[in-house]
Amino acid sequence: MKKGFTLVEVLVVVALLAVLTTASVAVFSRIRRQSRDSVRVVNITQMQVALRAFYRDWGVYPEDMINGSNLASGSITYMDTIPLYPQPVDGNCPANSSYDYELGAGSTTYSITFCLAEKIGDIEGGINIVTPAGITHQ
């Protein structure tokens, strides 16, 4: 009587391990993508709050918001660090996606364009635009 496993038994175990590994990698990738989208939504919300406070104090919105720098005026800091766009870019978003801030006419409005891989809460996946009025899907 021989002790050990047959070649067929070993191959079945290897095949099962391969299937389980593939499934777990797919789930893990989706969780990471959703996490990056959640961070993007949180970042946008924080930028909206900082911009609202800036406008309340000065009556205009800032001329620019440079990712990685701060948002300050005078002795007041509204945001210590304007967030960088989480990488890698996901879904059908353009490879050069970022938080694109544009100051509107008369410095009394702004828009920030950003992209989500999929829907998060009430915010649709794809390109979205934030204004003082809220978030709209493009």
N, C-alpha and C positions, 0 to 999 in steps of 0.2 A: 504494500500500500504506500503510495507516494503522498508526501505532504507538500502543500503549496497551492498556488492558484494556477488555473489554466490561462492560456493566452486570451481566450474569449472573455473570461471573467475580468482580467486586467483591462482589456479594451473597453468593456462596458463601464467600468469604474472611471476610466479616463474620459470617456464620452460624457458621462453624467457630470463630472467635474467641469468639463468645458462648457456645457449648457448652463450650469449654475453660475459660473464665472461670467459668461456673456450676459446673462440676465441681470446680475448684480451690477455690472459696469454700466449697462443701459439705465438702470434705475438711479445709480449714483450720478451719472451725467445729467439726468433730468433734474435731480435735486439741486445740483450745483447751478444749473441754468436758472431755475426758479429763485434760488438764493441771490444771484446777481441781479435779477429783475427786481426783487424785493429791496435790495440795497439802492437801486436806481430810484425807486419810488420814494424811499425814505430821504435820499439826497435831495430830490426835487422838492419834497415837503419842507425840508430845512431851508432850502434856498428861498422858497416862497415866504416863509416866516421872516427871514432876514431882510428880504426885499420890502416886505410890508412895514417892518420897523424902520428901515431906512427912509421910506417914503413918508411915513408918519412924522419923522423928525425933520426932514429937509424939503418935503413937498415935491420932490422929483426922485426918479430912480437913478441909480449910479450909471455912469457912462459905460463902464465895462465890468465884467466879472471874469477874472482870469482863473481858470482851474488850477488849484494848487496854491493860490495866493489867498490873502484874507480880504474881507469886505469891511472896510473901516472908513470913517470920515471924522475928521477932528480927533477928539480923544475917545470916540465911541467905536468899539469893534462890534460889528453886527454878526460876523461869522469868522471864526479863527482861521479856518481853511476851507476854501471853496472846493468841494470834492472833485476828485478825478473820476472819470467814467470807468466803471468796473470792466475789466478785460478778462477773457476775450469777448468780443461782440458775439451775440447769439442770434439764432433764428434767421429771419430774412432781413435783419438790420444791415445797413451799409457798413462796410469794413472800417470806415473812418468816423463811426458814430461817436458823439460826445455830447456834452451839455452845451448847446450853442445859444448863447445869450445875445439878444439884439434889443437895443434901446429904441423905443417908438418915438413918434413925433412929439415934440415939446417935452420930452423926458417924463411924460406922465403915464406911460405904458411901457411894457416890455414883453418879450416872448423868449421862452427857452424851449428849444427843440431837443427831443430825446427819443430813444427807441427802446421798446420792450420786445423780447422774444415771444411772449405770450401774455394773455390777459391776466392782470393782477387786480383783484377787486373790481372796481368800476372802470378801470383804465384798460383800454383795448391794447392788444399786442400790435406792434408796428410803430410807425412814427407818430408821435404825439407832440402837441404844442401847449405849453403852460403860459398863461397870461394872468393879469390880476383878476380876471373873471373866473379862472379855473383852468381845467385841462380838457382839451379837445383832441379827437383823433383826426389825423390828416388823411 
